[in-house]
Amino acid sequence: MAEKEILLTPEGLRKLEEELEQLKSVKRREVAERIKLAISYGDISENSEYEDAKNEQAFIEGRIMTLEKMLRNARIINEDEVDTNSVSIGSTVLLRDMEFNEDVEYTIVGSAEANPASNKISNESPVGRALLGKSIGSVVDVAVPAGTIKFKILEIRR
């Protein structure tokens, strides 16, 4: 079975590589020291510090495996691939919420990079999916649990 392609911007790639390096070079060493210290306390069968350290080690190793898999399957969306005539992954889109007459700006990214708090939304999210392929002036209806939101595309940038 083919593994899912992970779409990343150059910035997203850099962040994942930095996280992986931090986990491998710093966090692994820190948790190994915690385990070593906990073992020095004696009987590990009732040693909560040892259990906590082992659980953290398992989490770190799992995250390392996940990041390595993501990076193996990454496809980088370079800025020159982003078309300003229609919304695509990597586009920054200025929208007008038609109900509240307010403007909002989103950058469309792959799901691995999505961070709604930073206005980075996934191409797989309802809003991201609705915007893909649309052009300036288009009005899109987005089905959300609370009903439908209408957005008008005001601007598309790289």
C-alpha positions as a printed NumPy array, in Angstrom:
array([[  0.   ,   0.   ,   0.   ],
       [  1.416,   3.405,  -0.986],
       [  1.985,   5.817,   1.858],
       [  0.156,   9.128,   1.842],
       [  2.06 ,  12.04 ,   0.339],
       [  2.695,  14.814,   2.87 ],
       [  2.449,  18.294,   1.356],
       [  4.741,  20.856,   2.979],
       [  5.844,  24.387,   2.363],
       [  9.593,  25.038,   2.715],
       [  8.845,  26.594,   6.131],
       [  6.883,  23.505,   7.199],
       [  9.724,  21.235,   6.086],
       [ 12.211,  23.295,   8.101],
       [ 10.042,  23.112,  11.236],
       [  9.648,  19.324,  10.999],
       [ 13.392,  18.875,  10.43 ],
       [ 14.155,  21.096,  13.443],
       [ 11.723,  19.163,  15.647],
       [ 13.26 ,  15.857,  14.544],
       [ 16.78 ,  17.114,  15.246],
       [ 15.721,  18.408,  18.699],
       [ 14.144,  15.053,  19.585],
       [ 17.144,  13.034,  18.394],
       [ 19.941,  15.181,  19.779],
       [ 18.472,  16.71 ,  22.95 ],
       [ 15.329,  14.944,  24.134],
       [ 16.694,  11.417,  23.677],
       [ 19.744,  12.298,  25.781],
       [ 17.629,  13.989,  28.478],
       [ 15.267,  11.038,  28.856],
       [ 18.181,   8.564,  28.886],
       [ 19.656,  10.531,  31.801],
       [ 16.291,  10.464,  33.596],
       [ 16.078,   6.684,  33.16 ],
       [ 19.659,   6.234,  34.376],
       [ 18.958,   8.381,  37.436],
       [ 15.701,   6.546,  38.202],
       [ 17.481,   3.168,  37.992],
       [ 20.049,   4.419,  40.475],
       [ 17.241,   4.784,  43.041],
       [ 16.996,   1.001,  43.232],
       [ 13.925,  -1.236,  42.771],
       [ 12.366,  -0.131,  39.459],
       [  9.198,  -2.193,  39.944],
       [  7.67 ,   0.538,  42.133],
       [  9.602,   3.514,  40.811],
       [  7.237,   6.107,  39.335],
       [ 10.119,   8.23 ,  38.054],
       [ 11.389,   5.285,  36.049],
       [  7.877,   4.642,  34.656],
       [  7.441,   8.305,  33.704],
       [ 10.818,   8.404,  31.983],
       [ 10.098,   5.167,  30.072],
       [  6.707,   6.545,  28.97 ],
       [  8.348,   9.758,  27.777],
       [ 10.979,   7.725,  25.961],
       [  8.256,   5.745,  24.171],
       [  6.496,   8.972,  23.184],
       [  9.721,  10.511,  21.859],
       [ 10.628,   7.41 ,  19.85 ],
       [  7.102,   7.268,  18.41 ],
       [  7.255,  10.934,  17.404],
       [ 10.681,  10.419,  15.811],
       [  9.295,   7.544,  13.737],
       [  6.28 ,   9.655,  12.715],
       [  8.443,  12.612,  11.68 ],
       [ 10.86 ,  10.42 ,   9.729],
       [  7.936,   8.844,   7.864],
       [  6.443,  12.277,   7.138],
       [  9.753,  13.567,   5.803],
       [ 10.231,  10.446,   3.645],
       [  6.832,  11.051,   2.051],
       [  7.096,  14.835,   1.833],
       [  6.458,  16.801,  -1.311],
       [  7.598,  20.398,  -1.029],
       [  5.328,  23.07 ,  -2.471],
       [  7.69 ,  25.792,  -3.627],
       [  6.546,  29.375,  -3.964],
       [  7.033,  29.318,  -7.747],
       [  4.442,  26.505,  -7.964],
       [  1.796,  28.707,  -6.315],
       [ -0.504,  30.288,  -8.889],
       [ -1.977,  33.663,  -7.957],
       [ -4.874,  33.18 , -10.409],
       [ -6.484,  30.402,  -8.385],
       [ -6.218,  29.058,  -4.841],
       [ -3.751,  26.221,  -4.357],
       [ -1.644,  24.79 ,  -1.555],
       [  0.762,  27.519,  -0.499],
       [ -1.658,  30.334,  -1.401],
       [ -2.447,  33.06 ,   1.086],
       [ -6.049,  34.055,   0.539],
       [ -7.857,  37.183,   1.714],
       [-11.548,  36.411,   2.16 ],
       [-14.621,  38.391,   3.072],
       [-17.021,  36.605,   5.424],
       [-20.287,  37.555,   3.703],
       [-22.439,  37.149,   6.834],
       [-20.367,  39.35 ,   9.157],
       [-18.787,  41.522,   6.437],
       [-15.359,  40.902,   7.969],
       [-12.117,  40.059,   6.215],
       [-10.035,  37.047,   7.18 ],
       [ -6.77 ,  35.757,   5.754],
       [ -5.745,  32.103,   5.512],
       [ -2.734,  30.302,   4.124],
       [ -3.612,  26.942,   2.601],
       [ -1.132,  24.26 ,   3.697],
       [ -0.955,  20.482,   3.864],
       [ -2.565,  18.805,   6.885],
       [  0.82 ,  18.249,   8.592],
       [  1.372,  22.017,   8.776],
       [ -2.14 ,  23.154,   9.634],
       [ -2.375,  25.535,  12.585],
       [ -5.687,  27.402,  12.703],
       [ -4.405,  29.664,  15.503],
       [ -1.845,  30.993,  12.985],
       [ -4.433,  31.115,  10.17 ],
       [ -2.8  ,  28.147,   8.43 ],
       [ -5.581,  25.821,   7.335],
       [ -5.359,  22.399,   5.784],
       [ -6.21 ,  21.75 ,   2.168],
       [ -8.331,  18.903,   3.589],
       [-10.364,  21.14 ,   5.933],
       [-13.857,  22.21 ,   4.827],
       [-12.725,  25.793,   4.118],
       [ -9.472,  24.724,   2.454],
       [-11.214,  22.153,   0.283],
       [-13.891,  24.669,  -0.768],
       [-11.31 ,  27.302,  -1.743],
       [ -8.974,  25.115,  -3.825],
       [ -9.103,  25.97 ,  -7.507],
       [-11.28 ,  29.061,  -7.036],
       [-10.289,  32.507,  -8.33 ],
       [-10.546,  36.107,  -7.159],
       [-14.168,  37.25 ,  -7.015],
       [-15.535,  33.736,  -6.479],
       [-18.067,  33.22 ,  -3.702],
       [-17.737,  29.858,  -1.99 ],
       [-20.177,  28.131,   0.324],
       [-18.546,  26.119,   3.082],
       [-20.609,  23.508,   4.907],
       [-19.754,  23.527,   8.606],
       [-21.525,  21.859,  11.539],
       [-23.315,  25.132,  12.388],
       [-24.623,  25.581,   8.825],
       [-23.062,  27.259,   5.8  ],
       [-20.497,  30.036,   5.649],
       [-20.151,  32.197,   2.524],
       [-16.761,  33.653,   1.64 ],
       [-15.817,  35.922,  -1.239],
       [-12.218,  35.652,  -2.442],
       [-10.702,  39.145,  -2.466],
       [ -7.021,  38.389,  -3.044],
       [ -4.683,  35.461,  -3.693],
       [ -0.955,  35.76 ,  -2.911],
       [  2.05 ,  33.462,  -2.81 ]])
